[in-house]
Amino acid sequence: MAKLRSVNTKFWDDNWIVSLNPDEKLLFLYLLTNPLTNISGCYEISLRRIAFDTGLEEQQITSSFEHFTRDNKILYRDGWLLILNFIKNQSLNPKITKGIEETVKHCPIWIKDRLSIDYESLSHLNSNSNLNPSTKGDAVSVETGDKSPSVNRRIWTDGVELLVNGGMKTDAAKSFLGKQAKEYGNELLAECIAAAQAKNPVNPQEYLVAILKGKSNGKRAEVLKTPEQVKNEQEKFRKAQINKNPEVAL
């Protein structure tokens, strides 16, 4: 049965939408309005289906998805799509909220965990499967005095996601986070993960190490620089020195 999906005309004035190229605009609008979408903004859809409906190449779609993920607009994993902030833009009432809960029940655990963090009303859908996880290999399972679900979800859902998006394997990400939690504590690690999400560094592992050390030494996380920022400043300094004294380049 056909569904009505309204799109606010302000969509085209949104600064982020304006910044996209024509194919990316088409793709994002498709994600909002295709036949598989629903009131929760999370649904199963294949790259092949998207390519067929939009006429875009799968490689182009994958590249655009990486762009959308970096900009915190979507998450796409194992054929499942989550449009971030989709629920926030719904006109919520008890009936709509119940409908959202029903659709989310059929989604993978990682979607339930993410939505339970973003929306307190959906926190009861969290499986708690990512709290103090036991993983294979050299992964470290952490048991500390902190029992806050929000802190644990920040570490084992957001933290793992942050590191995996930065290129780490899931088990390696969990192992790394376990070791950091053991050394610095869950609350500090969760706080630093939140700061790293806001900065969206190219190398989240290096950034987390730097920010954890800075925090533990009493420094403000906000004044810490990412490794790439330090490298850029060093390069600017080198060029400035060359301009002052060309012999430095020899």
C-alpha positions in Angstrom: 0.0 0.0 0.0 1.3 3.4 -0.9 2.4 5.7 1.9 2.4 9.5 2.1 5.7 11.0 2.9 5.8 14.8 3.1 9.0 16.8 2.5 9.2 20.4 3.8 9.9 22.9 1.1 12.7 24.2 3.3 14.6 21.1 2.4 16.1 22.8 -0.6 17.2 25.8 1.5 19.1 23.7 4.1 22.8 24.6 4.0 23.9 21.0 4.0 21.6 20.1 1.1 22.8 23.2 -0.8 26.4 21.9 -0.4 25.6 18.6 -2.1 26.1 17.9 -5.8 23.0 17.0 -7.9 23.5 13.2 -7.6 23.9 13.5 -3.8 20.7 15.6 -3.5 18.8 13.0 -5.5 20.2 10.2 -3.4 19.4 11.8 0.0 15.9 12.7 -1.1 15.5 9.1 -2.3 16.5 7.9 1.2 13.7 10.0 2.7 11.0 9.1 0.3 11.5 5.6 -1.2 8.9 2.9 -0.8 10.8 1.2 2.0 11.1 4.1 4.3 9.0 4.4 7.5 8.3 6.7 10.4 11.4 5.6 12.3 13.8 6.3 9.4 15.5 2.9 9.7 14.9 0.2 7.2 16.6 -2.6 5.2 17.6 -1.7 1.6 20.3 -3.0 -0.7 22.7 -1.0 -2.8 21.4 -2.8 -5.8 17.8 -1.6 -5.1 19.1 2.0 -4.6 21.1 1.8 -7.8 18.1 0.5 -9.8 15.7 3.1 -8.5 18.0 6.1 -8.8 20.2 5.2 -11.9 23.3 5.8 -9.8 26.3 3.4 -9.8 26.8 1.3 -6.6 30.3 2.7 -6.2 28.9 6.2 -6.4 26.3 5.4 -3.8 28.9 3.9 -1.5 31.0 7.0 -1.8 28.1 9.3 -1.1 27.1 7.2 1.9 30.6 7.7 3.3 30.1 11.4 2.9 26.7 11.3 4.5 28.1 9.3 7.4 31.0 11.7 8.0 28.4 14.5 8.2 26.3 12.6 10.7 23.3 12.3 8.4 23.0 8.5 8.1 24.5 5.1 9.1 24.5 2.2 6.7 25.5 -1.3 7.8 24.9 -4.8 6.6 22.1 -3.6 4.3 20.3 -1.6 7.0 20.0 2.2 6.8 19.4 4.6 9.7 18.6 8.2 8.9 19.8 10.2 11.9 17.5 12.9 13.2 14.6 11.5 11.2 12.4 10.9 14.3 13.2 14.4 15.5 11.5 15.8 12.5 8.3 13.8 13.0 5.1 15.3 14.5 5.1 13.0 17.5 1.9 11.9 19.3 1.2 8.6 21.2 0.1 6.8 18.0 3.2 7.9 16.0 5.5 7.0 18.9 3.9 3.5 19.2 4.4 3.1 15.4 8.0 4.0 15.7 8.5 1.5 18.5 6.9 -1.2 16.5 9.2 -0.6 13.4 12.3 -0.3 15.6 11.6 -3.7 17.2 12.4 -5.4 13.9 15.7 -3.5 13.4 19.2 -4.8 14.2 20.6 -4.3 17.6 23.0 -1.5 16.6 20.1 0.6 15.4 18.1 0.0 18.6 21.2 0.9 20.7 21.8 4.1 18.7 18.2 5.3 18.9 18.0 4.5 22.6 20.9 7.0 23.1 19.4 9.7 20.9 15.8 9.3 22.2 15.1 8.7 25.8 11.6 7.4 25.0 13.1 4.5 23.1 15.7 3.5 25.7 13.6 0.5 26.7 14.3 -1.0 23.3 18.0 -1.2 24.1 19.1 -4.8 24.2 22.0 -4.1 26.6 24.0 -6.5 24.4 26.8 -4.1 24.0 27.3 -3.4 27.7 30.6 -4.7 29.0 30.9 -7.0 25.9 32.9 -10.1 25.8 34.8 -10.3 22.6 37.3 -12.6 20.9 41.0 -12.3 20.6 42.8 -9.7 22.8 39.6 -7.7 23.6 39.3 -6.6 27.2 36.1 -6.9 29.1 35.8 -4.1 31.5 34.1 -4.3 34.9 34.1 -1.0 36.8 32.0 0.6 39.5 30.2 2.7 36.9 26.9 1.1 36.0 25.4 4.0 34.0 23.7 2.6 30.8 24.2 5.9 29.0 27.9 5.8 29.7 28.2 2.2 28.6 26.3 2.9 25.5 28.5 5.9 24.7 31.5 3.6 24.9 30.4 0.3 23.4 28.0 1.8 20.7 29.2 5.3 19.8 32.9 4.5 20.6 33.0 1.4 18.5 31.2 3.1 15.7 33.6 6.0 15.8 36.6 3.8 15.6 35.2 1.4 12.9 34.3 4.4 10.8 37.9 5.5 11.2 39.2 2.2 9.8 39.5 -0.2 12.8 38.1 -3.7 12.9 35.2 -4.1 15.4 37.2 -6.5 17.7 40.2 -4.2 17.7 38.0 -1.2 18.5 36.4 -3.0 21.5 39.9 -4.1 22.7 41.2 -0.6 22.4 38.2 0.9 24.3 38.4 -1.8 26.9 42.0 -0.9 27.7 41.3 2.8 27.8 38.3 2.3 30.1 40.5 0.2 32.4 43.2 2.9 32.5 41.1 6.1 32.6 37.7 4.9 33.8 34.4 4.7 32.0 33.1 8.2 32.6 36.2 9.9 31.3 36.3 7.7 28.3 32.6 8.3 27.5 33.2 12.1 27.8 36.2 11.9 25.4 34.3 9.8 22.9 31.6 12.5 22.9 34.2 15.2 22.3 35.8 13.1 19.5 32.4 12.7 17.8 32.0 16.5 17.8 35.4 17.0 16.2 35.1 14.0 13.8 38.9 13.6 13.5 40.5 11.7 10.6 42.2 9.3 13.0 39.8 8.9 16.0 42.1 6.4 17.8 45.0 8.9 17.9 42.6 11.7 18.9 41.1 9.7 21.8 44.6 8.8 23.1 45.6 12.5 23.0 42.4 13.7 24.6 42.4 11.1 27.3 45.9 12.0 28.3 45.1 15.7 28.3 42.0 15.2 30.4 43.8 13.0 32.9 46.4 15.7 33.2 43.8 18.3 34.0 43.8 20.0 30.6 40.6 21.0 28.8 39.7 18.7 25.9 38.7 21.6 23.8 42.2 23.0 23.5 43.7 19.8 22.3 44.7 19.6 18.7 44.2 16.6 16.4 47.3 15.0 14.9 46.4 16.4 11.5 46.1 19.9 12.9 49.5 19.7 14.5 51.0 18.4 11.2 49.4 21.3 9.3 50.8 23.8 11.7 54.2 22.3 11.4 54.0 22.5 7.6 52.9 26.2 7.8 55.8 26.9 10.1 58.3 25.2 7.8 57.0 27.1 4.8 57.2 30.4 6.7 60.8 29.6 7.6 61.6 28.9 3.9 60.1 32.2 2.9 62.3 34.0 5.4 65.4 32.1 4.5 65.3 30.2 1.1 68.5 28.4 2.1 66.5 26.4 4.6 64.9 24.5 1.7 68.3 23.4 0.4 
